[in-house]
């Protein structure tokens, strides 16, 4: 049950994210246009300032860009078309996220690779730990005692723990 | 006086270097007197660093504008609080402040361990003093806050108006106390490795410090968010700015560490891994300082540009190499003799938690440095902004929450899947029913999924509190509230941890709502005109100008109402600071538990005949701050020292775990 619900939740999450992007346009209410405006301006940058989204930037240029986006939305263009328009005019720097092509694609791919490597490593470690032969403690303790003049840490642990229980 | 301050820095460096040498020599050659003298040198270094910082504060209070740093970061018109906080508002002062906090931490470490942990203390102190000496050298050689001008200016430049805010006065110290504090658990780890005392001793020491440091980081991050919310005027509190990420990364590593050490305490496993995590905790905090201080990433926060970069990189590399070298030396010694007994045990849940946290760390780290990499490799400085971080981390945070729901229901050691499913059934069904109700009430989309997960985790935690209290109730016949309190008191670490989880859930509820259901509208209004956003109406009434000693303030008076109920007058304003001629918006916020009305004065024409407002309705933002308080409360419950009784907490007599 747990497995099913987990996968279902993740799949649903992906599906919905996709659906949200692909929603068809229709006669749009003002609120809907505001909402889409925000979605678009959050993902675009001011072409002049650094690290300022189109949502926040107070410059005249950005005011005009926002008006243009509104008109395009009313005219029925979707988010992808509007983004493409601005990328063509100002280049990739207008995007608030790395473009999904060329060298910048590495920005997107690496975290996924990292996660996958992590999953594989964890799987291997878990398997090793599950099938580990319990070590004999005697020879281990002997080697420790031979190399270190102090008490082996395992014994110190044990001692500490027992002392704590006595308190 | 500035000269004496500068001299103090050099003397502090000398003390720190002596402390390193005396501690290391003393412990290697077994001269207890030398170790004792090294310990005193730590105290001296702390005293001298404090003196240097004190002199700088004094120069600010005396308004000695011949000192370059004072002139650059304060002015006569500034109130006392900001004159004090100007200490850490620039590069030079921040570094000195960093060193000062570290020296105080070292003092506390010396004090608490003066009679214990004698084997690892010399190495621990040597580590602390190495870091201190590094930061003090930066202050002495590159970024000297005591540098004098050859003339005496009439007045200073003043503080960046963005920073003149109460949250900005306490946010940096909180964050710094957190950043700097990561050095302490790291130093204990170094001590344990160098002294070859790699058992539970250092874990006990590091755990408390890590929790303390984690708490300060949490408070610091929250205050940063609160500041951004009140000052930046874009309606949000978190923008994945590189410097925000810099504070978030060590927080995430700390989160992984405080979870993972539980496995070592309970089962004696993951010893190597815990060393790696504590190294990551410290390394990311230094990286964060580097990111903020070197100006490599241009962002809102990078007010300073300076040649610190190479020194930081060199230092991080050096200390990490020493650490890894020691770790490899002790590798065989550290390998856990214990076997993982079941793939559905608590141990596995903690490992998964670590995996997800590390994935988030990696993604955030990569996104933060990718613009630099891109600039170096292909010469293209691209932006990696919130859309990137949201798309990559939101599913991971979802997975983390799911684990937070499953883990408390797993058992240590020989766990079985059927038992886990049985434990999860009730919370799963309960949260499922509420989710269905939410769906029928019209909630759908990603928000529904998010709330379904949050509700599930909530149900699991309620179940945990309930079953604990039930046992006590049945055994003693005490009433329910009493049973609940008694249950928490008897196992404060566990239930304190759960309270922290509840706080995180409250934050999550607020974050989801304020992102998904935020409303926003911009309009230009004539006097007397009204705009509506959601349930709220906002009427522009009048505009007034006020002159303060350091700034001119233009205040718009707007009357707000919700569903016809009058909410009174709100006053969004814009400040124009004379020293810098920078305008600065002051947002007007009317807070309530359900939503904030957030009004920004964007601009005006014809002396205020018309004014432009940006109005946001931000649902449940108060929950984010409230959740932060719950988190801190949980930590207090979990880590409040109470002497001997602390040992009666989770430690079930397990003796040496399965051989």
Interface residues (C-beta under 8 A of the other chain):
Chain A: X1 X2 X5 X6 X9 X10 X12 X13 X14 X16 X17 X20 X31 X34 X38 X42 X43 X45 X50 X51 X53 X55 X56 X58 X92 X93 X95 X96 X97 X98 X99 X102 X103 X104 X106 X107 X108 X110 X111 X114 X115 X118 X119 X122 X125 X126 X129 X130 X132 X133 X134 X135 X136 X137 X140 X144 X148 X150 X153 X154 X156 X157 X158 X160 X161 X164 X165 X167
Chain B: X119 X196 X197 X198 X199 X200 X201 X232 X233 X234 X241 X268 X269 X298 X299 X300 X333 X337 X338 X339 X340 X341 X343 X348 X351 X352 X355 X358 X359 X362 X363 X366 X367 X370 X374 X377 X378 X380 X381 X382 X383 X384 X385 X386 X387 X388 X391 X392 X395 X396 X398 X399 X402 X406 X420 X421 X424 X425 X428 X445 X446 X449 X452 X453 X518 X519 X520 X521 X602 X603 X644 X647 X651 X653 X655 X656 X658 X659
